[in-house]
Amino acid sequence: RTCEFYTRVLGMEVVRFGENRTALRFGQQKMNLHAADNIPSLVADRPTPGSADLCFITPVPLAEVTAHLEACGIPIVAGPGPRAGAIGTIQSVYIRDPDLNLVEISNY
């Protein structure tokens, strides 16, 4: 369900490697996924579903992003609106993934 969400809604690519290893690729970035029943040895200290706060930068105007999210049936949690980004003010919209992680989609 997580892979389906990130590929269908955010256009990421599923990458499988190693023994039962899965990641999601977004441009030059990669996000590793860990099944609850198959946690590898090198992970966060306390991997907990719903604890992530992710921000993805996109060149797509937020009006288009919001329209796409609505077409996919994804509820908007907050935004669009201005937020503090790593290199200045960004425009952001927030959603939650199937594991209830907070996902921020932004552009400068």
C-alpha positions as CSV (number, residue, x, y, z in Angstrom):
1,R,0.0,0.0,0.0
2,T,2.9,2.4,0.7
3,C,4.6,1.7,-2.6
4,E,1.2,2.1,-4.5
5,F,0.6,5.5,-2.8
6,Y,4.1,6.9,-3.6
7,T,4.1,5.7,-7.2
8,R,0.4,6.6,-8.0
9,V,0.2,9.8,-6.1
10,L,3.7,11.2,-6.1
11,G,5.2,9.6,-9.2
12,M,8.1,7.8,-7.4
13,E,9.7,4.7,-8.8
14,V,9.9,1.4,-6.7
15,V,13.4,0.0,-6.6
16,R,14.0,-3.5,-5.3
17,F,17.5,-4.6,-4.3
18,G,19.2,-7.1,-2.1
19,E,17.2,-9.6,-0.1
20,N,13.7,-8.3,0.4
21,R,14.9,-4.7,0.2
22,T,12.6,-2.0,-1.3
23,A,13.2,1.7,-1.8
24,L,11.4,4.6,-3.5
25,R,13.3,6.8,-5.9
26,F,12.4,10.5,-6.4
27,G,14.8,12.2,-8.8
28,Q,18.3,11.7,-7.3
29,Q,16.9,10.8,-3.8
30,K,16.0,7.4,-2.4
31,M,13.8,6.6,0.5
32,N,14.3,3.1,2.1
33,L,11.2,1.2,3.2
34,H,11.3,-1.5,5.9
35,A,8.5,-4.0,6.4
36,A,7.5,-4.3,10.1
37,D,8.3,-8.0,10.1
38,N,11.7,-7.6,8.3
39,I,13.8,-4.8,9.9
40,P,17.4,-4.7,8.7
41,S,20.3,-4.2,11.1
42,L,21.1,-0.6,10.1
43,V,18.0,1.5,10.7
44,A,16.8,4.4,12.8
45,D,17.0,3.9,16.5
46,R,13.2,3.6,16.9
47,P,11.6,2.9,13.6
48,T,7.9,3.8,14.1
49,P,5.2,4.1,11.4
50,G,3.7,7.5,11.2
51,S,6.7,9.3,12.8
52,A,8.3,10.7,9.6
53,D,8.0,14.3,8.5
54,L,9.0,14.4,4.9
55,C,9.5,17.3,2.5
56,F,9.7,16.8,-1.3
57,I,10.6,19.8,-3.5
58,T,9.0,19.9,-6.9
59,P,9.1,22.3,-9.9
60,V,5.4,21.7,-10.5
61,P,3.1,24.6,-9.4
62,L,1.2,23.9,-6.3
63,A,-2.1,24.5,-8.0
64,E,-1.3,21.6,-10.2
65,V,-0.1,19.5,-7.3
66,T,-3.3,20.2,-5.3
67,A,-5.5,19.4,-8.3
68,H,-3.6,16.1,-8.8
69,L,-3.9,15.2,-5.1
70,E,-7.7,15.9,-5.2
71,A,-8.1,13.8,-8.4
72,C,-6.3,11.0,-6.5
73,G,-8.7,11.3,-3.6
74,I,-5.9,12.4,-1.2
75,P,-7.1,14.8,1.6
76,I,-5.1,18.0,2.0
77,V,-4.0,18.4,5.6
78,A,-2.8,22.0,5.3
79,G,-1.9,24.6,2.7
80,P,-1.1,25.5,0.1
81,G,0.8,28.3,1.8
82,P,4.1,29.8,2.7
83,R,6.6,27.9,5.0
84,A,10.2,28.2,6.0
85,G,12.4,26.2,3.7
86,A,16.0,25.2,3.8
87,I,17.1,28.1,1.5
88,G,14.2,30.6,2.0
89,T,10.4,30.8,1.9
90,I,8.7,27.9,0.1
91,Q,5.1,27.3,-0.8
92,S,3.9,24.0,0.6
93,V,0.9,21.6,0.7
94,Y,0.7,18.8,3.3
95,I,-0.9,15.3,3.1
96,R,-0.5,12.1,5.0
97,D,0.7,8.8,3.5
98,P,-1.0,5.4,4.3
99,D,1.3,5.0,7.4
100,L,0.2,8.5,8.5
101,N,3.6,10.1,7.9
102,L,3.3,13.8,7.2
103,V,4.3,14.6,3.6
104,E,5.1,18.1,2.6
105,I,5.2,18.9,-1.2
106,S,6.8,22.3,-1.9
107,N,8.4,24.6,-4.4
108,Y,10.5,27.7,-4.2
